[in-house]
Amino acid sequence: MMHLSIPSIFITDNDGKKTVMVKSGNSRNSEFKEKEVKVGISDDKNTEILSGLKSNEIVVISNQKKKVKKRSLKAK
C-alpha cells in the first residue's frame, strides 16, 4: 500500500489531533478546510500520511486564512 508524504511544516497539532489545511474548489471559488490526518513516520522534514488525505488534494500553509504556500502530495 502506498502512503503519502508531505513536509512536516504543513501538519498542525490541535489538542492531540494532527490536522492539515486543504484547498478545494477552483481559483475563483477556493475554500480552505481543516482535515484530520493519521500520521506515520517522520524524519523532521517530511511526514508520512497514513489516512485522511487523497493524492489529488492540495495542502496549504495558512497564515490568518491567507494562503502562503501550497504543495502537491507525493506517493511513497
MOPAC internal coordinates of N, CA, C and O (Angstrom, degrees):
PM7 1SCF
backbone

  N    0.0000 0     0.00 0     0.00 0    0    0    0
  C    1.4477 1     0.00 0     0.00 0    1    0    0
  C    1.5292 1   109.27 1     0.00 0    2    1    0
  O    1.2310 1   120.85 1   -45.24 1    3    2    1
  N    1.3260 1   115.98 1   134.76 1    3    2    1
  C    1.4572 1   120.74 1   178.82 1    5    3    2
  C    1.5210 1   110.12 1   -89.91 1    6    5    3
  O    1.2310 1   121.19 1   -39.43 1    7    6    5
  N    1.3093 1   115.33 1   140.57 1    7    6    5
  C    1.4568 1   121.34 1   175.55 1    9    7    6
  C    1.5131 1   108.82 1  -116.90 1   10    9    7
  O    1.2310 1   120.98 1   -21.02 1   11   10    9
  N    1.2995 1   115.73 1   158.98 1   11   10    9
  C    1.4597 1   121.66 1   177.86 1   13   11   10
  C    1.5171 1   109.73 1   -88.79 1   14   13   11
  O    1.2310 1   121.28 1   -23.12 1   15   14   13
  N    1.3189 1   115.16 1   156.88 1   15   14   13
  C    1.4557 1   121.61 1   176.28 1   17   15   14
  C    1.5165 1   108.08 1  -135.25 1   18   17   15
  O    1.2310 1   120.33 1   -48.52 1   19   18   17
  N    1.3313 1   116.97 1   131.48 1   19   18   17
  C    1.4638 1   121.60 1   177.83 1   21   19   18
  C    1.5207 1   109.21 1  -132.72 1   22   21   19
  O    1.2310 1   120.34 1   -21.47 1   23   22   21
  N    1.3319 1   116.95 1   158.53 1   23   22   21
  C    1.4650 1   118.97 1   175.11 1   25   23   22
  C    1.5372 1   110.34 1   -58.82 1   26   25   23
  O    1.2310 1   120.74 1   -43.73 1   27   26   25
  N    1.2882 1   116.19 1   136.27 1   27   26   25
  C    1.4727 1   121.85 1  -176.68 1   29   27   26
  C    1.5210 1   112.95 1   -58.92 1   30   29   27
  O    1.2310 1   120.00 1   152.70 1   31   30   29
  N    1.3197 1   117.60 1   -27.30 1   31   30   29
  C    1.4670 1   121.59 1  -178.40 1   33   31   30
  C    1.5369 1   112.21 1   -63.09 1   34   33   31
  O    1.2310 1   119.89 1   159.72 1   35   34   33
  N    1.3230 1   117.81 1   -20.28 1   35   34   33
  C    1.4592 1   121.73 1  -179.88 1   37   35   34
  C    1.5329 1   112.36 1   -78.92 1   38   37   35
  O    1.2310 1   120.06 1   167.68 1   39   38   37
  N    1.3163 1   117.49 1   -12.32 1   39   38   37
  C    1.4701 1   121.61 1  -175.37 1   41   39   38
  C    1.5163 1   110.44 1   -97.91 1   42   41   39
  O    1.2310 1   121.39 1   -47.97 1   43   42   41
  N    1.3353 1   114.94 1   132.03 1   43   42   41
  C    1.4606 1   121.63 1   179.06 1   45   43   42
  C    1.5183 1   108.86 1  -114.50 1   46   45   43
  O    1.2310 1   120.52 1   -36.23 1   47   46   45
  N    1.3258 1   116.61 1   143.77 1   47   46   45
  C    1.4609 1   121.65 1   175.56 1   49   47   46
  C    1.5240 1   107.91 1  -101.70 1   50   49   47
  O    1.2310 1   120.58 1   -68.90 1   51   50   49
  N    1.3153 1   116.49 1   111.10 1   51   50   49
  C    1.4651 1   122.69 1   179.22 1   53   51   50
  C    1.5207 1   109.44 1  -112.20 1   54   53   51
  O    1.2310 1   120.68 1   -81.61 1   55   54   53
  N    1.3180 1   116.30 1    98.39 1   55   54   53
  C    1.4681 1   122.11 1  -179.95 1   57   55   54
  C    1.5231 1   111.93 1    53.13 1   58   57   55
  O    1.2310 1   120.85 1  -135.19 1   59   58   57
  N    1.3271 1   115.98 1    44.81 1   59   58   57
  C    1.4572 1   120.81 1   177.90 1   61   59   58
  C    1.5114 1   114.96 1    87.42 1   62   61   59
  O    1.2310 1   119.88 1   172.52 1   63   62   61
  N    1.3229 1   117.83 1    -7.48 1   63   62   61
  C    1.4630 1   121.90 1   178.15 1   65   63   62
  C    1.5224 1   108.44 1  -100.49 1   66   65   63
  O    1.2310 1   120.76 1   -48.35 1   67   66   65
  N    1.3050 1   116.16 1   131.65 1   67   66   65
  C    1.4657 1   121.29 1   177.21 1   69   67   66
  C    1.5267 1   107.96 1   -86.26 1   70   69   67
  O    1.2310 1   120.67 1   -51.58 1   71   70   69
  N    1.3336 1   116.33 1   128.42 1   71   70   69
  C    1.4518 1   120.82 1  -178.78 1   73   71   70
  C    1.5244 1   110.63 1  -134.65 1   74   73   71
  O    1.2310 1   121.32 1   -21.16 1   75   74   73
  N    1.3400 1   115.08 1   158.84 1   75   74   73
  C    1.4591 1   122.73 1   173.37 1   77   75   74
  C    1.5229 1   107.82 1  -134.97 1   78   77   75
  O    1.2310 1   120.63 1   -22.61 1   79   78   77
  N    1.3230 1   116.41 1   157.39 1   79   78   77
  C    1.4579 1   122.15 1   174.06 1   81   79   78
  C    1.5227 1   107.48 1   -96.44 1   82   81   79
  O    1.2310 1   121.02 1   -48.65 1   83   82   81
  N    1.3454 1   115.66 1   131.35 1   83   82   81
  C    1.4534 1   121.61 1  -177.37 1   85   83   82
  C    1.5251 1   109.11 1  -121.62 1   86   85   83
  O    1.2310 1   120.89 1   -43.72 1   87   86   85
  N    1.3268 1   115.90 1   136.28 1   87   86   85
  C    1.4622 1   122.08 1   177.60 1   89   87   86
  C    1.5221 1   108.15 1   -90.36 1   90   89   87
  O    1.2310 1   120.84 1   -45.24 1   91   90   89
  N    1.3334 1   115.99 1   134.76 1   91   90   89
  C    1.4598 1   120.44 1   174.60 1   93   91   90
  C    1.5169 1   108.69 1  -133.67 1   94   93   91
  O    1.2310 1   120.50 1   -16.15 1   95   94   93
  N    1.3085 1   116.65 1   163.85 1   95   94   93
  C    1.4525 1   120.87 1  -178.31 1   97   95   94
  C    1.5155 1   110.84 1    87.49 1   98   97   95
  O    1.2310 1   121.18 1     1.26 1   99   98   97
  N    1.3267 1   115.35 1  -178.74 1   99   98   97
  C    1.4620 1   119.75 1   179.61 1  101   99   98
  C    1.5232 1   110.22 1   -95.20 1  102  101   99
  O    1.2310 1   120.55 1     3.11 1  103  102  101
  N    1.3288 1   116.56 1  -176.89 1  103  102  101
  C    1.4675 1   119.88 1  -174.61 1  105  103  102
  C    1.5280 1   112.84 1   -65.00 1  106  105  103
  O    1.2310 1   119.70 1   152.43 1  107  106  105
  N    1.3192 1   118.17 1   -27.57 1  107  106  105
  C    1.4662 1   120.61 1   179.00 1  109  107  106
  C    1.5190 1   112.79 1   -83.34 1  110  109  107
  O    1.2310 1   120.61 1   149.92 1  111  110  109
  N    1.3089 1   116.43 1   -30.08 1  111  110  109
  C    1.4661 1   121.02 1  -176.28 1  113  111  110
  C    1.5226 1   111.36 1  -124.06 1  114  113  111
  O    1.2310 1   120.40 1  -132.29 1  115  114  113
  N    1.3164 1   116.84 1    47.71 1  115  114  113
  C    1.4602 1   120.47 1  -178.54 1  117  115  114
  C    1.5171 1   111.00 1   -69.94 1  118  117  115
  O    1.2310 1   121.51 1   -40.22 1  119  118  117
  N    1.3069 1   114.71 1   139.78 1  119  118  117
  C    1.4596 1   122.27 1   173.69 1  121  119  118
  C    1.5189 1   107.50 1  -127.79 1  122  121  119
  O    1.2310 1   121.10 1   -30.01 1  123  122  121
  N    1.3102 1   115.50 1   149.99 1  123  122  121
  C    1.4509 1   121.17 1   178.26 1  125  123  122
  C    1.5156 1   108.36 1  -122.10 1  126  125  123
  O    1.2310 1   121.17 1   -49.37 1  127  126  125
  N    1.3296 1   115.38 1   130.63 1  127  126  125
  C    1.4615 1   118.51 1   178.97 1  129  127  126
  C    1.5215 1   109.61 1  -134.39 1  130  129  127
  O    1.2310 1   121.83 1   -30.81 1  131  130  129
  N    1.3033 1   114.11 1   149.19 1  131  130  129
  C    1.4564 1   121.46 1   178.72 1  133  131  130
  C    1.5230 1   108.40 1   -87.18 1  134  133  131
  O    1.2310 1   120.87 1   -47.26 1  135  134  133
  N    1.3257 1   115.95 1   132.74 1  135  134  133
  C    1.4673 1   120.89 1   178.51 1  137  135  134
  C    1.5139 1   109.61 1  -125.07 1  138  137  135
  O    1.2310 1   120.79 1   -42.05 1  139  138  137
  N    1.3104 1   116.09 1   137.95 1  139  138  137
  C    1.4558 1   120.92 1   175.63 1  141  139  138
  C    1.5240 1   108.78 1   -81.05 1  142  141  139
  O    1.2310 1   120.86 1   -42.50 1  143  142  141
  N    1.3278 1   115.97 1   137.50 1  143  142  141
  C    1.4595 1   121.53 1   179.80 1  145  143  142
  C    1.5193 1   110.16 1  -128.08 1  146  145  143
  O    1.2310 1   121.53 1   -24.79 1  147  146  145
  N    1.3132 1   114.67 1   155.21 1  147  146  145
  C    1.4587 1   121.04 1   172.81 1  149  147  146
  C    1.5166 1   106.47 1  -104.32 1  150  149  147
  O    1.2310 1   120.71 1   -56.35 1  151  150  149
  N    1.3365 1   116.25 1   123.65 1  151  150  149
  C    1.4570 1   120.67 1  -175.76 1  153  151  150
  C    1.5191 1   111.92 1  -102.19 1  154  153  151
  O    1.2310 1   121.55 1   -24.45 1  155  154  153
  N    1.3323 1   114.64 1   155.55 1  155  154  153
  C    1.4621 1   121.97 1   176.85 1  157  155  154
  C    1.5121 1   109.53 1  -113.26 1  158  157  155
  O    1.2310 1   121.03 1    47.77 1  159  158  157
  N    1.3159 1   115.64 1  -132.23 1  159  158  157
  C    1.4632 1   120.21 1  -176.75 1  161  159  158
  C    1.5284 1   111.05 1   -74.05 1  162  161  159
  O    1.2310 1   121.64 1   -25.80 1  163  162  161
  N    1.3315 1   114.47 1   154.20 1  163  162  161
  C    1.4558 1   121.35 1  -179.25 1  165  163  162
  C    1.5257 1   108.98 1  -141.29 1  166  165  163
  O    1.2310 1   121.11 1   -35.98 1  167  166  165
  N    1.3352 1   115.48 1   144.02 1  167  166  165
  C    1.4599 1   119.53 1   175.99 1  169  167  166
  C    1.5273 1   111.19 1  -112.56 1  170  169  167
  O    1.2310 1   120.40 1  -156.38 1  171  170  169
  N    1.3047 1   116.85 1    23.62 1  171  170  169
  C    1.4632 1   125.51 1  -178.42 1  173  171  170
  C    1.5282 1   113.18 1    74.57 1  174  173  171
  O    1.2310 1   119.37 1   166.22 1  175  174  173
  N    1.3340 1   118.81 1   -13.78 1  175  174  173
  C    1.4600 1   121.71 1   173.51 1  177  175  174
  C    1.5248 1   110.01 1  -106.01 1  178  177  175
  O    1.2310 1   120.59 1   134.87 1  179  178  177
  N    1.3153 1   116.48 1   -45.13 1  179  178  177
  C    1.4582 1   123.13 1  -178.38 1  181  179  178
  C    1.5139 1   110.23 1  -126.71 1  182  181  179
  O    1.2310 1   121.43 1   -29.69 1  183  182  181
  N    1.3317 1   114.86 1   150.31 1  183  182  181
  C    1.4593 1   120.83 1  -179.84 1  185  183  182
  C    1.5219 1   109.36 1  -129.36 1  186  185  183
  O    1.2310 1   121.09 1   -43.97 1  187  186  185
  N    1.3120 1   115.52 1   136.03 1  187  186  185
  C    1.4565 1   122.09 1   176.99 1  189  187  186
  C    1.5260 1   109.55 1   -75.44 1  190  189  187
  O    1.2310 1   120.46 1   -45.71 1  191  190  189
  N    1.3190 1   116.73 1   134.29 1  191  190  189
  C    1.4602 1   122.61 1   176.63 1  193  191  190
  C    1.5234 1   107.88 1  -105.78 1  194  193  191
  O    1.2310 1   120.72 1   -65.45 1  195  194  193
  N    1.3242 1   116.23 1   114.55 1  195  194  193
  C    1.4617 1   121.16 1  -177.43 1  197  195  194
  C    1.5253 1   112.11 1   -83.55 1  198  197  195
  O    1.2310 1   120.57 1   144.81 1  199  198  197
  N    1.3283 1   116.51 1   -35.19 1  199  198  197
  C    1.4625 1   120.24 1   178.41 1  201  199  198
  C    1.5232 1   110.01 1  -160.39 1  202  201  199
  O    1.2310 1   121.08 1   -19.54 1  203  202  201
  N    1.3321 1   115.54 1   160.46 1  203  202  201
  C    1.4497 1   121.15 1   176.91 1  205  203  202
  C    1.5163 1   114.32 1   110.41 1  206  205  203
  O    1.2310 1   120.22 1   164.45 1  207  206  205
  N    1.3485 1   117.18 1   -15.55 1  207  206  205
  C    1.4639 1   121.61 1   179.00 1  209  207  206
  C    1.5189 1   110.21 1  -130.23 1  210  209  207
  O    1.2310 1   121.59 1   -27.28 1  211  210  209
  N    1.3344 1   114.56 1   152.72 1  211  210  209
  C    1.4588 1   121.25 1   173.99 1  213  211  210
  C    1.5238 1   107.79 1  -108.30 1  214  213  211
  O    1.2310 1   120.47 1   -25.42 1  215  214  213
  N    1.3110 1   116.71 1   154.58 1  215  214  213
  C    1.4616 1   120.65 1  -175.97 1  217  215  214
  C    1.5208 1   113.55 1   -65.08 1  218  217  215
  O    1.2310 1   119.54 1   160.31 1  219  218  217
  N    1.3248 1   118.49 1   -19.69 1  219  218  217
  C    1.4689 1   120.31 1  -179.16 1  221  219  218
  C    1.5260 1   113.33 1   -94.17 1  222  221  219
  O    1.2310 1   119.52 1  -177.80 1  223  222  221
  N    1.3259 1   118.51 1     2.20 1  223  222  221
  C    1.4615 1   121.28 1  -179.66 1  225  223  222
  C    1.5290 1   110.51 1   -83.84 1  226  225  223
  O    1.2310 1   120.87 1   -30.58 1  227  226  225
  N    1.3332 1   115.94 1   149.42 1  227  226  225
  C    1.4616 1   122.18 1   177.90 1  229  227  226
  C    1.5182 1   108.50 1  -104.43 1  230  229  227
  O    1.2310 1   121.17 1   -58.98 1  231  230  229
  N    1.3253 1   115.37 1   121.02 1  231  230  229
  C    1.4580 1   122.40 1   179.62 1  233  231  230
  C    1.5249 1   107.67 1   -95.09 1  234  233  231
  O    1.2310 1   120.75 1   -43.64 1  235  234  233
  N    1.3241 1   116.17 1   136.36 1  235  234  233
  C    1.4617 1   120.34 1  -178.15 1  237  235  234
  C    1.5188 1   110.44 1  -126.99 1  238  237  235
  O    1.2310 1   121.63 1   -23.80 1  239  238  237
  N    1.3173 1   114.48 1   156.20 1  239  238  237
  C    1.4560 1   121.10 1   169.08 1  241  239  238
  C    1.5074 1   105.33 1   -97.74 1  242  241  239
  O    1.2310 1   120.44 1   -50.99 1  243  242  241
  N    1.3101 1   116.76 1   129.01 1  243  242  241
  C    1.4605 1   117.30 1  -179.34 1  245  243  242
  C    1.5142 1   109.93 1  -114.33 1  246  245  243
  O    1.2310 1   121.69 1   -34.84 1  247  246  245
  N    1.3161 1   114.36 1   145.16 1  247  246  245
  C    1.4540 1   122.41 1   176.42 1  249  247  246
  C    1.5189 1   106.10 1  -130.65 1  250  249  247
  O    1.2310 1   120.90 1   -75.11 1  251  250  249
  N    1.3160 1   115.88 1   104.89 1  251  250  249
  C    1.4625 1   121.51 1  -176.31 1  253  251  250
  C    1.5247 1   110.91 1    54.28 1  254  253  251
  O    1.2310 1   121.22 1  -134.06 1  255  254  253
  N    1.3517 1   115.27 1    45.94 1  255  254  253
  C    1.4583 1   124.52 1   176.48 1  257  255  254
  C    1.5224 1   114.31 1    65.25 1  258  257  255
  O    1.2310 1   119.98 1  -162.70 1  259  258  257
  N    1.3202 1   117.64 1    17.30 1  259  258  257
  C    1.4552 1   121.41 1   173.79 1  261  259  258
  C    1.5198 1   107.86 1  -107.29 1  262  261  259
  O    1.2310 1   121.11 1   -45.00 1  263  262  261
  N    1.3115 1   115.49 1   135.00 1  263  262  261
  C    1.4566 1   119.24 1   179.34 1  265  263  262
  C    1.5184 1   109.59 1   -70.03 1  266  265  263
  O    1.2310 1   120.70 1   -52.61 1  267  266  265
  N    1.3216 1   116.27 1   127.39 1  267  266  265
  C    1.4449 1   121.15 1   179.75 1  269  267  266
  C    1.5244 1   109.71 1  -105.09 1  270  269  267
  O    1.2310 1   120.40 1   136.08 1  271  270  269
  N    1.2939 1   116.85 1   -43.92 1  271  270  269
  C    1.4514 1   120.99 1  -175.19 1  273  271  270
  C    1.5104 1   108.68 1  -153.64 1  274  273  271
  O    1.2310 1   120.04 1   -34.72 1  275  274  273
  N    1.3365 1   117.53 1   145.28 1  275  274  273
  C    1.4519 1   120.01 1   175.61 1  277  275  274
  C    1.5099 1   109.24 1  -124.94 1  278  277  275
  O    1.2310 1   121.07 1   -21.22 1  279  278  277
  N    1.3104 1   115.57 1   158.78 1  279  278  277
  C    1.4645 1   119.87 1  -177.87 1  281  279  278
  C    1.5115 1   108.79 1  -146.94 1  282  281  279
  O    1.2310 1   120.48 1   -49.94 1  283  282  281
  N    1.3142 1   116.69 1   130.06 1  283  282  281
  C    1.4540 1   120.75 1   172.74 1  285  283  282
  C    1.5205 1   107.80 1   -75.63 1  286  285  283
  O    1.2310 1   121.04 1   -29.91 1  287  286  285
  N    1.3037 1   115.62 1   150.09 1  287  286  285
  C    1.4594 1   120.52 1  -178.18 1  289  287  286
  C    1.5136 1   110.73 1   -84.39 1  290  289  287
  O    1.2310 1   120.31 1   -31.78 1  291  290  289
  N    1.3220 1   117.02 1   148.22 1  291  290  289
  C    1.4492 1   122.35 1   178.50 1  293  291  290
  C    1.5166 1   108.61 1  -118.20 1  294  293  291
  O    1.2310 1   120.99 1   -45.74 1  295  294  293
  N    1.3264 1   115.72 1   134.26 1  295  294  293
  C    1.4627 1   120.07 1   173.96 1  297  295  294
  C    1.5160 1   107.87 1   -82.87 1  298  297  295
  O    1.2310 1   121.09 1   -38.57 1  299  298  297
  N    1.3311 1   115.52 1   141.43 1  299  298  297
  C    1.4737 1   120.51 1   177.16 1  301  299  298
  C    1.5043 1   109.18 1  -114.50 1  302  301  299
  O    1.2310 1   120.10 1   180.00 1  303  302  301

